[in-house]
Amino acid sequence: MGRTRRGYTVRKANKEAIIMCTSVAFWDRGLYGRNLDLEYHFGEQVVITPRDHEFTFHHREPLSHHYGMIGMASVARDTPLYAEAVNEKGLYMAGLYFPGNAVYFEEPDPALLNLAPYELIPLVLGSCATAAEARTLLATVRLAAIPFAPGFPLAALHWQVAGPDGGFVMEPLADGLHFYDDAAGVLTNNPPYPHQVMNLNNYRHLSPRTPENTFAPALDLAVYGQGLGALGLPGDASPMSRFVKAAFLRHHAAFPEDRAGQVSQFFHILDAVSMVRGSVVTPEGRCDETTYACCCDGQEGVYYYHTYDSGCLHAVRMTEDALTGDGLRVFPLADKPQFVWDN
């Protein structure tokens, strides 16, 4: 049901399956990506959108020529519905579930750029080369309560945007869009981003190093193993706990010099906050799990991923040939266990 605010009717996005996700951004390395945690599949495929594939919008003219992009999407009516993507300039954008908080407006405002939530990633990545450009564009946006088509959910989302020049989080609340500098480089789900960052204060004493005995220096308290400096780091799958753990790992991760090793390290961070099948059960009795994890290499134009059942890393490159023309390039996911036999 709608409610009136400042002369407009606003609507919270409809209740649906709760998608729990974790997105991480290293803009200094050009590496971005996320876990998508869900109890079902939504027709997801790796999709390259070339520069001349036309995007249409409800309240603005079509975008017929734009930056090319690659990401995970379902395709309906020749339209890629991206969960996350990176464009050829290295700009990344991901939508994560934000239930109970995301608010969209029923009536358009002629003074603003009215966009449906699913139109955001195509327009931003199609038009912007940097996070600063994206933030300037999004500051003019009013989110409209328009699903892609009848029968498609109006997903409650907030977004992480990152590029070579930094990153930010955008959250659609009842009084409009809110923008936050993404100091943590992490986004999960509820609560809103300022509360997530405030919660990090509760863990400021944690460290990857062995702690001193400040409990009682007169007692001979033994260091009985490594990792004692991070005692109390959350390990459960709740959104706030995943935010804390992902932020801790992001800010302490040691990266090698070679790009392959950096991509591998990125997946280790995501795997540390992934959901193991059976560890999280929905109210409907279904198993929530990390259906896929991805890493977008914004410098090289490569989309890496692994699925829950295929732990092997797969890669799709955004080649110049793939960016030419107007036809979508679609790559079905490898979703079966794969093994490298050594004998």
Rosetta silent file (secondary structure, phi, psi, omega in degrees, C-alpha in Angstrom):
SEQUENCE: MGRTRRGYTVRKANKEAIIMCTSVAFWDRGLYGRNLDLEYHFGEQVVITPRDHEFTFHHREPLSHHYGMIGMASVARDTPLYAEAVNEKGLYMAGLYFPGNAVYFEEPDPALLNLAPYELIPLVLGSCATAAEARTLLATVRLAAIPFAPGFPLAALHWQVAGPDGGFVMEPLADGLHFYDDAAGVLTNNPPYPHQVMNLNNYRHLSPRTPENTFAPALDLAVYGQGLGALGLPGDASPMSRFVKAAFLRHHAAFPEDRAGQVSQFFHILDAVSMVRGSVVTPEGRCDETTYACCCDGQEGVYYYHTYDSGCLHAVRMTEDALTGDGLRVFPLADKPQFVWDN
SCORE:     score description
SCORE:     0.000 S_00000001
   1 L     0.000  146.765 -179.817    0.000    0.000    0.000 S_00000001
   2 L   -88.242  164.979  173.197    1.148    3.521   -0.733 S_00000001
   3 E  -143.637  151.926 -172.687    1.445    6.419    1.656 S_00000001
   4 E   -92.414  135.800  175.691    1.682   10.128    0.961 S_00000001
   5 E  -145.628  121.760  178.258    4.831   12.152    1.630 S_00000001
   6 L    54.024   39.323  174.669    5.381   15.696    0.359 S_00000001
   7 L    84.605    0.371 -179.490    2.525   15.377   -2.098 S_00000001
   8 E  -122.613  153.137  174.589    3.677   12.074   -3.621 S_00000001
   9 E   -92.567  129.773  179.039    2.737    8.489   -3.006 S_00000001
  10 E  -117.287  156.110 -178.078    5.658    6.286   -2.058 S_00000001
  11 E  -140.857  133.339  171.430    5.821    2.546   -1.808 S_00000001
  12 E   -75.081  141.776 -177.223    8.136    0.141   -0.117 S_00000001
  13 L   -59.826  147.178 -173.861    9.225   -2.561   -2.516 S_00000001
  14 L   -62.985  151.174  178.969    7.130   -5.705   -2.401 S_00000001
  15 L   -70.676  135.245 -179.620    7.996   -8.507   -0.061 S_00000001
  16 L  -151.525 -172.073  175.970    9.795  -11.333   -1.792 S_00000001
  17 L   -56.618  136.331 -176.497   12.504  -13.897   -1.180 S_00000001
  18 L   -84.736  111.034 -179.941   15.184  -12.284    0.969 S_00000001
  19 L   -90.640  118.229 -179.758   18.406  -12.126   -1.020 S_00000001
  20 E  -103.592  122.498 -173.867   21.409  -11.868    1.273 S_00000001
  21 E  -135.657  160.417  173.748   24.549  -10.557   -0.446 S_00000001
  22 E  -134.630  124.795  179.080   28.012   -9.186    0.275 S_00000001
  23 E  -118.217  138.747 -176.756   29.778   -6.791   -2.109 S_00000001
  24 E  -130.955  139.305 -178.757   33.428   -5.745   -1.777 S_00000001
  25 E  -131.504  130.304  170.540   35.319   -3.053   -3.686 S_00000001
  26 E  -118.345   85.882 -176.236   39.062   -2.373   -4.077 S_00000001
  27 L   -68.722  -25.410  178.134   39.073    0.722   -6.277 S_00000001
  28 L   -71.703  -20.420  178.763   42.838    1.106   -5.947 S_00000001
  29 L  -106.855   -8.671 -177.595   43.232   -2.345   -7.521 S_00000001
  30 L    70.254   28.518 -179.777   40.298   -2.204   -9.922 S_00000001
  31 E  -118.557  127.630 -177.521   38.756   -5.315   -8.352 S_00000001
  32 E  -143.133  150.707  176.655   35.077   -5.445   -7.388 S_00000001
  33 E   173.865 -177.288 -173.085   32.607   -8.219   -6.791 S_00000001
  34 E  -157.621  159.854  161.593   30.072   -9.914   -4.624 S_00000001
  35 E   -93.331  137.953  169.289   28.476  -13.024   -3.224 S_00000001
  36 E  -112.035  114.795 -175.281   24.854  -13.513   -4.185 S_00000001
  37 E  -105.917  120.116 -173.006   23.120  -15.558   -1.481 S_00000001
  38 E  -159.242  156.444 -178.882   19.747  -16.992   -2.441 S_00000001
  39 L   -96.380    6.351  178.048   17.673  -20.145   -2.121 S_00000001
  40 L  -153.175  170.726  176.399   16.833  -20.363   -5.833 S_00000001
  41 L  -100.036  153.216 -177.380   18.169  -19.421   -9.261 S_00000001
  42 L  -122.802   28.229 -178.412   16.802  -16.525  -11.297 S_00000001
  43 L    75.818   27.402 -174.607   18.075  -17.439  -14.750 S_00000001
  44 L   -68.671  138.815  177.020   21.435  -15.810  -14.066 S_00000001
  45 E  -147.638  156.182  171.967   24.028  -15.787  -16.834 S_00000001
  46 E   -78.272  126.575 -174.527   27.139  -13.796  -17.612 S_00000001
  47 E  -128.449  127.086  170.548   26.030  -11.164  -20.133 S_00000001
  48 E   -99.644  124.442  174.629   28.090   -8.750  -22.219 S_00000001
  49 E  -101.984  114.151  179.781   26.103   -5.770  -23.468 S_00000001
  50 L   -72.577  170.582 -170.985   27.822   -4.205  -26.504 S_00000001
  51 L   -65.084  -26.910 -175.195   27.948   -0.486  -27.098 S_00000001
  52 L  -105.609   12.987  173.587   25.093   -0.351  -29.596 S_00000001
  53 L   -77.469  121.842 -172.549   22.553   -2.497  -27.773 S_00000001
  54 L   -77.854  129.324  170.561   19.682   -0.119  -27.109 S_00000001
  55 E  -100.331  131.851  176.099   18.446    0.396  -23.562 S_00000001
  56 L  -109.499  155.984 -175.627   14.932    1.806  -23.226 S_00000001
  57 L  -136.507  157.553 -179.043   13.476    3.647  -20.234 S_00000001
  58 L   -74.305  -36.375 -170.281   10.018    4.572  -19.018 S_00000001
  59 L  -125.470   21.017  174.817   10.649    8.281  -18.461 S_00000001
  60 L  -154.050  169.183 -177.685   13.578    9.247  -20.689 S_00000001
  61 L   -68.985  156.838  179.309   14.821    8.726  -24.205 S_00000001
  62 L   -63.119  158.897  174.516   16.532    5.424  -25.123 S_00000001
  63 E  -107.894  100.434 -172.526   20.271    4.963  -24.774 S_00000001
  64 L   -92.950  -25.242  176.442   21.276    3.686  -28.184 S_00000001
  65 L  -134.964  131.121 -170.160   25.070    4.086  -27.935 S_00000001
  66 L  -161.602  176.582  172.808   26.909    3.724  -24.628 S_00000001
  67 L   -65.961  142.508  173.431   29.824    2.116  -22.816 S_00000001
  68 L   -74.856  159.601 -176.882   29.885   -1.654  -23.036 S_00000001
  69 E  -150.998  159.814  177.914   29.480   -3.694  -19.857 S_00000001
  70 E  -138.911  142.558  178.477   29.691   -7.205  -18.466 S_00000001
  71 E  -179.985 -171.701  178.929   28.028   -8.757  -15.443 S_00000001
  72 E   -95.371  130.138 -176.336   25.568  -11.274  -14.075 S_00000001
  73 E  -154.665  156.763  159.700   22.021  -10.885  -15.330 S_00000001
  74 E   -97.007  151.208 -177.052   18.861  -12.617  -16.301 S_00000001
  75 E  -114.617  124.914  177.646   17.687  -11.701  -19.801 S_00000001
  76 E  -135.962  129.665  179.497   14.035  -10.886  -20.531 S_00000001
  77 L    54.566   41.191  179.228   12.727   -9.344  -23.749 S_00000001
  78 L    62.160   24.816  178.737   16.307   -8.875  -24.950 S_00000001
  79 E  -118.100  122.728  175.846   17.010   -6.787  -21.838 S_00000001
  80 E   -78.500  121.631  177.485   19.780   -7.738  -19.385 S_00000001
  81 E   -97.885   89.992 -171.016   18.525   -7.338  -15.811 S_00000001
  82 E   -75.132  134.882  167.106   21.887   -6.952  -14.124 S_00000001
  83 E   -82.021  -41.226  173.421   22.509   -7.885  -10.506 S_00000001
  84 E  -156.139  156.401  179.827   25.979   -6.350  -10.833 S_00000001
  85 E  -162.077  165.070  173.315   28.215   -5.311  -13.700 S_00000001
  86 E  -131.898  142.383 -179.791   31.358   -3.411  -14.641 S_00000001
  87 E   -98.423  177.493 -174.096   31.751   -1.266  -17.739 S_00000001
  88 L   -68.506  -12.376  176.185   34.678   -0.905  -20.124 S_00000001
  89 L   -92.050   -2.174  178.756   35.925    2.134  -18.180 S_00000001
  90 L    89.992   17.699  177.692   36.230    0.124  -14.968 S_00000001
  91 L   -93.920  131.498 -175.268   33.105    1.442  -13.212 S_00000001
  92 E  -115.298  143.872  174.965   31.252   -1.146  -11.088 S_00000001
  93 E  -146.775  133.113 -179.206   27.695   -1.114   -9.752 S_00000001
  94 E  -134.689  135.924  174.210   25.888   -3.763   -7.710 S_00000001
  95 E   -99.739  128.428  179.788   22.357   -3.889   -6.324 S_00000001
  96 E  -122.230  149.997 -174.942   21.929   -5.626   -2.967 S_00000001
  97 E   -65.310  138.231 -174.791   18.748   -6.476   -1.131 S_00000001
  98 L  -140.213   61.965 -169.775   17.554   -3.808    1.314 S_00000001
  99 L   -69.446  141.964  176.094   14.233   -5.124    2.698 S_00000001
 100 L    80.778   -7.461 -177.522   11.974   -2.929    4.789 S_00000001
 101 L  -121.402  -36.685 -177.183   13.962    0.203    4.007 S_00000001
 102 L   -66.059  130.488 -178.854   13.994    0.767    0.244 S_00000001
 103 E  -126.910  129.062  177.001   11.298    3.222   -0.824 S_00000001
 104 E  -119.415  153.530 -174.246   10.224    3.958   -4.403 S_00000001
 105 E   -99.303  141.054  179.975    7.800    6.629   -5.601 S_00000001
 106 L   -77.206  -42.762 -176.186    4.538    5.982   -7.457 S_00000001
 107 L  -100.795  138.601  177.675    4.252    9.344   -9.240 S_00000001
 108 L   -71.644  155.450  174.468    7.017   10.838  -11.378 S_00000001
 109 L  -112.528  114.624 -176.335    8.541   14.217  -10.596 S_00000001
 110 L   -62.598  -16.908 -179.238    9.046   16.244  -13.795 S_00000001
 111 L   -84.567   -8.376 -175.539   11.951   18.096  -12.191 S_00000001
 112 L  -124.190  168.873  176.041   13.962   14.893  -11.707 S_00000001
 113 E   -87.737  107.066 -175.584   15.187   11.927  -13.740 S_00000001
 114 E   -88.918  119.530 -177.518   12.614    9.218  -12.994 S_00000001
 115 E  -131.006  142.284  168.622   14.041    5.712  -13.254 S_00000001
 116 L   -74.918  152.158 -178.474   12.832    2.243  -12.356 S_00000001
 117 H   -55.049  -38.256 -177.712   15.318    0.367  -10.148 S_00000001
 118 H   -71.589  -12.734  179.377   16.219   -2.084  -12.922 S_00000001
 119 H   -85.757  -11.247 -173.772   17.109    0.866  -15.190 S_00000001
 120 H   -64.308  -54.312 -175.296   19.858    2.176  -12.890 S_00000001
 121 H   -61.236  -45.980  177.229   22.759   -0.107  -13.800 S_00000001
 122 H   -58.391  -43.090 -177.147   22.269    0.224  -17.604 S_00000001
 123 H   -71.244  -45.756 -177.346   22.061    4.017  -17.444 S_00000001
 124 H   -65.758  -50.603 -177.982   24.882    4.571  -14.938 S_00000001
 125 H   -73.309  -26.079  176.589   27.342    2.112  -16.477 S_00000001
 126 H   -75.151  -24.728 -171.890   26.301    3.093  -19.970 S_00000001
 127 H  -110.588  -21.443 -168.173   26.852    6.811  -19.347 S_00000001
 128 L  -117.175  143.373  178.540   29.560    7.179  -16.666 S_00000001
 129 L  -104.724  -17.420 -176.314   33.280    6.458  -16.597 S_00000001
 130 L  -136.135  165.014  176.042   33.987    7.285  -12.940 S_00000001
 131 H   -65.265  -35.428  178.949   32.324    7.112   -9.543 S_00000001
 132 H   -63.319  -43.195  176.882   32.227   10.908   -9.452 S_00000001
 133 H   -63.058  -40.635  179.950   30.302   11.018  -12.729 S_00000001
 134 H   -62.981  -42.202 -178.815   27.930    8.336  -11.440 S_00000001
 135 H   -66.028  -38.493  177.552   27.261   10.252   -8.243 S_00000001
 136 H   -63.331  -43.362  177.932   26.513   13.442  -10.185 S_00000001
 137 H   -64.438  -47.622 -175.462   24.061   11.586  -12.411 S_00000001
 138 H   -67.197  -23.773  178.022   22.362    9.729   -9.559 S_00000001
 139 L   -64.553  -15.932  179.727   21.876   12.959   -7.607 S_00000001
 140 L   -97.472    2.259 -169.862   19.246   13.875  -10.228 S_00000001
 141 E   -93.144  144.958  168.087   17.353   10.574   -9.958 S_00000001
 142 E  -124.037  123.773 -175.893   13.988    9.761   -8.428 S_00000001
 143 E   -82.469  124.361 -176.938   13.322    6.031   -8.154 S_00000001
 144 E   -96.071  142.823 -178.880    9.973    4.994   -9.581 S_00000001
 145 L   -80.663   68.997 -176.937    7.954    2.042   -8.284 S_00000001
 146 L  -126.273  114.088  173.310    7.963    0.280  -11.655 S_00000001
 147 L   -73.452  167.278 -178.972    8.802   -3.423  -12.017 S_00000001
 148 L   -60.734  -42.174 -179.595   10.324   -4.624  -15.274 S_00000001
 149 L  -163.568  163.115  175.872    7.057   -6.237  -16.335 S_00000001
 150 L   -54.376  134.147 -178.155    3.934   -7.770  -14.758 S_00000001
 151 L    92.852  -12.856  175.895    4.962  -10.772  -12.716 S_00000001
 152 L   -92.085  139.644 -178.584    8.484   -9.461  -12.088 S_00000001
 153 L   -71.166  149.513  170.434    9.285   -8.447   -8.501 S_00000001
 154 L   -93.840   90.575 -169.920    9.942   -4.861   -7.519 S_00000001
 155 L   -70.777  136.112  175.662   13.112   -5.674   -5.641 S_00000001
 156 L   -82.334  113.421 -171.342   14.033   -3.639   -2.555 S_00000001
 157 E  -133.856  156.154  158.214   17.621   -2.612   -3.222 S_00000001
 158 E  -130.535  169.407 -166.771   20.485   -0.334   -2.329 S_00000001
 159 E  -132.960  143.431  168.492   23.632    0.002   -4.433 S_00000001
 160 E  -106.914  131.299  179.046   27.399    0.005   -4.196 S_00000001
 161 E  -125.051  133.859 -179.072   29.191    2.003   -6.902 S_00000001
 162 E  -151.423  145.592  177.217   32.972    1.995   -7.337 S_00000001
 163 E  -149.613 -171.610 -178.444   35.534    3.018   -9.909 S_00000001
 164 L   -59.356  -21.191 -176.884   39.176    3.993  -10.195 S_00000001
 165 L   -99.982    9.281  178.249   38.447    7.220   -8.292 S_00000001
 166 E   124.348 -165.844 -175.893   36.725    5.661   -5.256 S_00000001
 167 E  -152.480  164.320  177.483   33.294    4.449   -4.259 S_00000001
 168 E  -151.756  165.907  176.884   30.004    5.265   -2.599 S_00000001
 169 E  -115.496  139.206  176.469   26.780    3.670   -1.414 S_00000001
 170 E  -121.881  127.543 -179.202   23.332    4.857   -2.485 S_00000001
 171 E  -126.059  128.794  179.485   20.221    4.048   -0.450 S_00000001
 172 E   -90.505  105.577 -179.209   16.629    4.962   -1.428 S_00000001
 173 E  -109.632  179.223 -172.892   14.781    6.044    1.720 S_00000001
 174 L   -62.844  -26.554  179.920   11.427    7.730    2.264 S_00000001
 175 L  -100.173   17.915  176.296   12.912   11.222    1.941 S_00000001
 176 E   113.879 -168.860 -177.465   14.838   10.415   -1.230 S_00000001
 177 E   -81.062  137.083  176.179   18.226    9.047   -2.174 S_00000001
 178 E  -114.576  137.795 -179.060   21.033    9.093    0.386 S_00000001
 179 E  -118.855  136.984 -179.317   24.700    8.944   -0.626 S_00000001
 180 E  -133.728  133.012  170.607   27.559    7.815    1.599 S_00000001
 181 E   -61.509  131.848 -172.876   31.286    7.710    0.938 S_00000001
 182 L   -88.904   72.481 -177.372   32.144    4.031    1.057 S_00000001
 183 L   -63.485  -34.151 -177.692   34.969    4.149    3.583 S_00000001
 184 L   -77.163  -26.461 -176.206   34.586    0.456    4.451 S_00000001
 185 L    71.639   22.946 -175.000   34.555   -0.712    0.819 S_00000001
 186 E  -140.474  146.098  170.314   31.827   -3.193    1.755 S_00000001
 187 E  -142.128  136.290  172.242   28.061   -3.448    1.440 S_00000001
 188 L  -122.300 -117.588 -175.566   25.699   -6.137    2.711 S_00000001
 189 L  -124.849 -128.323  178.545   22.009   -5.685    3.541 S_00000001
 190 L   -74.649  156.165   -2.753   20.198   -4.207    6.544 S_00000001
 191 L   -79.419 -175.605  178.007   20.520   -1.984    8.506 S_00000001
 192 L   -55.558  157.654 -171.655   21.281    1.211    6.515 S_00000001
 193 H   -54.102  -44.033 -179.839   24.908    1.945    5.757 S_00000001
 194 H   -59.409  -34.509  178.403   25.553    4.522    8.534 S_00000001
 195 H   -70.099  -36.499  178.027   24.439    1.967   11.145 S_00000001
 196 H   -63.195  -44.054  179.961   26.712   -0.670    9.630 S_00000001
 197 H   -67.368  -40.704  177.829   29.713    1.639    9.847 S_00000001
 198 H   -59.469  -37.415 -179.746   28.820    2.712   13.388 S_00000001
 199 H   -63.222  -25.265  178.701   28.737   -0.953   14.405 S_00000001
 200 H   -62.353  -23.264  177.737   32.386   -1.298   13.363 S_00000001
 201 H   -60.723  -26.694  179.328   33.285    0.750   16.447 S_00000001
 202 H   -70.502  -10.938 -175.075   32.412   -2.297   18.542 S_00000001
 203 H  -122.724   17.481 -175.098   35.300   -4.178   16.918 S_00000001
 204 L   -65.672  -16.223 -179.882   38.007   -1.505   16.820 S_00000001
 205 L   -83.384  -10.697 -176.638   40.162   -3.555   19.215 S_00000001
 206 L   -74.147  151.108 -176.531   40.471   -6.500   16.800 S_00000001
 207 L  -154.097  151.909  173.054   43.739   -7.072   14.977 S_00000001
 208 L   -76.759   -5.706 -177.085   45.393   -9.701   12.766 S_00000001
 209 L   -98.500  158.597  178.576   48.348   -9.636   15.183 S_00000001
 210 L   -66.177  128.520 -176.061   48.818  -11.483   18.465 S_00000001
 211 L   -79.735  157.106  171.502   47.521   -9.268   21.298 S_00000001
 212 L   -76.738  158.674  176.226   49.389   -8.245   24.409 S_00000001
 213 L   -82.219   89.505  174.921   48.219   -9.547   27.762 S_00000001
 214 L   -97.656   -6.435  179.757   46.314   -6.515   29.030 S_00000001
 215 L   -64.398  -51.729  178.555   43.823   -8.725   30.907 S_00000001
 216 L  -160.304   89.539 -176.756   46.211   -9.335   33.809 S_00000001
 217 L   -56.042  -24.053  179.995   49.915   -8.800   33.053 S_00000001
 218 L   -74.288  -18.381  178.037   50.849  -10.509   36.332 S_00000001
 219 L   -88.964  141.070  177.789   49.311  -13.748   35.090 S_00000001
 220 L   -85.189   82.081 -178.219   51.281  -15.949   32.752 S_00000001
 221 L   -92.238  118.523 -171.127   48.617  -16.186   30.039 S_00000001
 222 L   -79.854  147.143  168.151   49.901  -18.295   27.181 S_00000001
 223 L   -88.258  101.763 -171.113   49.574  -17.585   23.477 S_00000001
 224 L   -95.817    3.825  177.785   48.255  -21.008   22.496 S_00000001
 225 L   177.317  169.600  177.646   47.722  -20.344   18.778 S_00000001
 226 L   -81.034  158.849  175.804   47.578  -17.811   15.988 S_00000001
 227 L    92.577    3.583 -176.343   44.552  -15.606   15.353 S_00000001
 228 H   -69.181  -20.040  179.519   43.922  -14.526   18.946 S_00000001
 229 H   -69.188  -17.648 -179.362   43.956  -10.874   17.947 S_00000001
 230 H  -110.049   20.340  174.275   40.655  -11.326   16.116 S_00000001
 231 L   -58.443  129.791 -176.931   38.786  -13.175   18.849 S_00000001
 232 L   101.189   -7.283  175.141   35.212  -11.905   18.674 S_00000001
 233 L   -65.642  125.360 -175.488   35.176  -11.377   14.892 S_00000001
 234 L   -61.833  148.329  178.016   31.686  -12.467   13.819 S_00000001
 235 L  -128.975    2.153 -179.886   31.332  -15.652   11.834 S_00000001
 236 L   -84.213  175.900 -172.132   27.587  -15.965   11.353 S_00000001
 237 L   -96.155    7.034 -179.683   25.714  -15.176    8.132 S_00000001
 238 L   -67.370  154.351 -175.911   23.642  -12.218    9.340 S_00000001
 239 H   -57.844  -42.706 -178.840   24.065   -8.974    7.340 S_00000001
 240 H   -67.686  -38.555  179.369   25.750   -7.010   10.135 S_00000001
 241 H   -67.824  -41.052  177.839   28.160   -9.837   10.912 S_00000001
 242 H   -64.115  -36.673  177.646   29.077  -10.282    7.257 S_00000001
 243 H   -61.145  -47.355 -178.726   29.691   -6.539    7.003 S_00000001
 244 H   -62.520  -48.851 -176.134   32.093   -6.617    9.957 S_00000001
 245 H   -66.984  -42.650  179.705   33.995   -9.680    8.794 S_00000001
 246 H   -63.685  -39.702  178.575   34.223   -8.561    5.173 S_00000001
 247 H   -64.748  -41.206  178.450   35.438   -5.104    6.252 S_00000001
 248 H   -61.127  -48.503 -178.136   38.083   -6.666    8.530 S_00000001
 249 H   -67.411  -39.764 -179.867   39.337   -8.972    5.790 S_00000001
 250 H   -60.223  -43.167 -173.660   39.247   -6.260    3.132 S_00000001
 251 H   -82.567   -9.026  178.579   41.369   -3.875    5.166 S_00000001
 252 H  -118.037   -2.795 -176.393   43.940   -6.486    6.210 S_00000001
 253 L   -63.520  133.812  177.130   44.160   -8.658    3.088 S_00000001
 254 L   -98.665  121.001 -176.690   47.700   -9.083    1.737 S_00000001
 255 L  -103.857  139.858  173.624   47.799   -9.110   -2.056 S_00000001
 256 L   -76.097  176.819 -178.480   50.572  -10.550   -4.222 S_00000001
 257 L   -78.663  -33.621 -174.160   52.029   -8.634   -7.164 S_00000001
 258 L   -80.648  147.113 -174.139   50.605  -10.792   -9.965 S_00000001
 259 H   -65.375  -39.358 -179.865   47.054  -10.217  -11.199 S_00000001
 260 H   -60.736  -41.726  178.257   46.043  -13.881  -11.035 S_00000001
 261 H   -66.284  -34.674  177.976   47.062  -14.007   -7.386 S_00000001
 262 H   -66.607  -41.818  177.342   45.134  -10.812   -6.665 S_00000001
 263 H   -63.637  -43.148  178.051   41.965  -12.257   -8.189 S_00000001
 264 H   -59.830  -43.148  178.567   42.458  -15.441   -6.185 S_00000001
 265 H   -63.204  -38.494  178.224   42.865  -13.409   -2.993 S_00000001
 266 H   -57.997  -44.062 -179.956   39.678  -11.498   -3.769 S_00000001
 267 H   -67.964  -30.332  175.989   37.724  -14.773   -3.903 S_00000001
 268 H   -62.690  -37.394  177.134   39.217  -15.871   -0.589 S_00000001
 269 H   -63.645  -47.812  179.362   37.651  -12.768    0.986 S_00000001
 270 H   -63.549  -40.642 -178.787   34.249  -13.547   -0.531 S_00000001
 271 H   -63.142  -29.139 -178.668   34.494  -17.223    0.402 S_00000001
 272 L   -70.314  -16.985  178.364   35.096  -16.235    4.040 S_00000001
 273 L  -121.157   23.750  179.652   31.626  -14.647    4.197 S_00000001
 274 L   -85.136  164.820  179.451   29.791  -17.127    1.980 S_00000001
 275 L  -102.248  125.660  176.922   26.821  -19.254    3.012 S_00000001
 276 L   -86.096  131.703 -179.091   27.252  -23.016    3.226 S_00000001
 277 L   -54.508  123.841 -179.202   24.200  -24.963    2.095 S_00000001
 278 L   102.410  -16.314 -178.624   22.286  -26.045    5.195 S_00000001
 279 L   -83.680  -19.275  178.339   23.751  -23.411    7.523 S_00000001
 280 E  -132.797  119.603 -178.250   20.939  -20.910    6.837 S_00000001
 281 E  -116.882  127.970 -177.935   17.340  -22.115    6.471 S_00000001
 282 L   -74.342  165.489  176.896   14.585  -19.726    5.380 S_00000001
 283 L   -59.021  -22.632  178.022   11.160  -19.567    7.077 S_00000001
 284 L   -85.714    2.303  178.131    9.862  -21.609    4.123 S_00000001
 285 L    85.348   13.114  179.373   12.335  -24.373    4.951 S_00000001
 286 L   -94.467  154.587  178.790   14.681  -23.716    2.018 S_00000001
 287 E   -88.779  118.769  171.850   18.467  -23.627    2.234 S_00000001
 288 E   -78.897  143.037 -178.604   19.999  -20.231    1.590 S_00000001
 289 E  -156.183  163.952  175.578   23.414  -20.480   -0.057 S_00000001
 290 E   -80.393   97.867 -175.677   25.933  -18.485   -2.027 S_00000001
 291 E   -66.358  -35.619  172.334   24.675  -19.292   -5.512 S_00000001
 292 E  -154.799  156.649  170.140   27.641  -17.516   -7.073 S_00000001
 293 E  -124.921  144.248 -177.240   30.609  -15.330   -6.212 S_00000001
 294 E  -138.306  157.632  173.260   32.162  -12.977   -8.730 S_00000001
 295 E  -135.343  119.769  177.240   35.128  -10.687   -9.222 S_00000001
 296 E   -96.383  116.282  176.526   34.992   -7.907  -11.819 S_00000001
 297 E   -88.904   99.395 -176.967   38.432   -6.896  -13.021 S_00000001
 298 L   -71.551  -18.401  179.082   37.838   -3.297  -14.041 S_00000001
 299 L   -83.694  -36.535 -176.194   41.370   -2.878  -15.388 S_00000001
 300 L  -103.162   -9.246 -179.891   41.390   -5.893  -17.665 S_00000001
 301 L    69.565   39.734 -179.225   37.664   -6.120  -18.483 S_00000001
 302 E  -119.547  137.922  175.331   37.295   -9.677  -17.195 S_00000001
 303 E  -109.093  114.714  177.664   34.405  -11.130  -15.215 S_00000001
 304 E  -102.069  146.955  176.299   35.447  -14.048  -12.971 S_00000001
 305 E  -156.956  159.363  161.331   32.983  -16.247  -11.122 S_00000001
 306 E  -139.222  150.836  178.570   32.386  -19.550   -9.439 S_00000001
 307 E   -99.002  175.254 -178.677   29.071  -21.115   -8.550 S_00000001
 308 L   -59.982  -45.190 -174.653   28.159  -23.038   -5.435 S_00000001
 309 L   -88.990  -20.766  175.393   28.672  -26.419   -7.085 S_00000001
 310 L  -109.508   95.754 -179.450   31.508  -25.439   -9.406 S_00000001
 311 L   -74.324  -10.761  177.945   34.269  -24.133   -7.196 S_00000001
 312 L   -66.445  138.867  177.782   36.517  -23.761  -10.244 S_00000001
 313 L   -77.933  129.236  175.834   37.081  -20.143  -11.305 S_00000001
 314 E  -112.427  153.886 -175.832   35.595  -19.304  -14.689 S_00000001
 315 E  -139.651  139.216  174.250   36.354  -16.167  -16.687 S_00000001
 316 E  -127.070  125.961 -177.066   34.654  -14.199  -19.463 S_00000001
 317 E   -96.902  138.182  176.342   36.596  -11.436  -21.181 S_00000001
 318 L   -86.209   83.377 -176.682   34.990   -8.250  -22.498 S_00000001
 319 L   -78.684  162.625  177.085   36.731   -8.316  -25.882 S_00000001
 320 L   -61.934  -37.440  178.134   36.540   -5.572  -28.489 S_00000001
 321 L   -63.220  -40.416 -179.480   34.651   -7.949  -30.755 S_00000001
 322 L   -68.504  -24.144 -178.754   32.074   -8.615  -28.021 S_00000001
 323 L   -88.419   -3.301 -178.164   31.591   -4.864  -27.538 S_00000001
 324 L   -95.617  139.145  178.657   30.897   -4.271  -31.210 S_00000001
 325 L    94.631 -161.591 -175.819   27.368   -4.347  -32.591 S_00000001
 326 L  -128.443    2.116 -178.160   24.059   -4.569  -30.771 S_00000001
 327 L   -90.783  133.732  177.162   23.551   -8.244  -29.921 S_00000001
 328 L   -63.682  141.010  171.204   23.898   -9.469  -26.341 S_00000001
 329 E  -103.686  118.771 -172.883   26.627  -12.017  -25.686 S_00000001
 330 E  -117.059  133.291 -177.761   25.302  -14.558  -23.198 S_00000001
 331 E  -126.064  105.202  178.158   27.373  -17.176  -21.364 S_00000001
 332 L   -59.354  148.376 -176.567   25.484  -19.849  -19.377 S_00000001
 333 L   -75.271  143.172  168.415   27.011  -20.609  -16.003 S_00000001
 334 L   -80.671  114.908 -170.739   29.147  -23.639  -15.355 S_00000001
 335 L  -129.823   30.183  176.574   27.257  -25.125  -12.433 S_00000001
 336 L  -122.489  148.430  176.839   28.610  -28.662  -12.021 S_00000001
 337 L   -55.493  137.545  177.901   31.469  -29.870   -9.812 S_00000001
 338 L  -129.491  141.216 -177.310   34.782  -29.851  -11.665 S_00000001
 339 L  -130.537  142.913  172.011   38.009  -31.552  -10.650 S_00000001
 340 L  -102.124  109.338 -176.766   41.584  -31.318  -11.861 S_00000001
 341 L   -84.261  130.180 -179.316   42.956  -34.860  -11.667 S_00000001
 342 L   -99.400    1.024  174.754   46.670  -35.088  -10.916 S_00000001
 343 L  -150.471    0.000    0.000   47.017  -38.813  -11.635 S_00000001
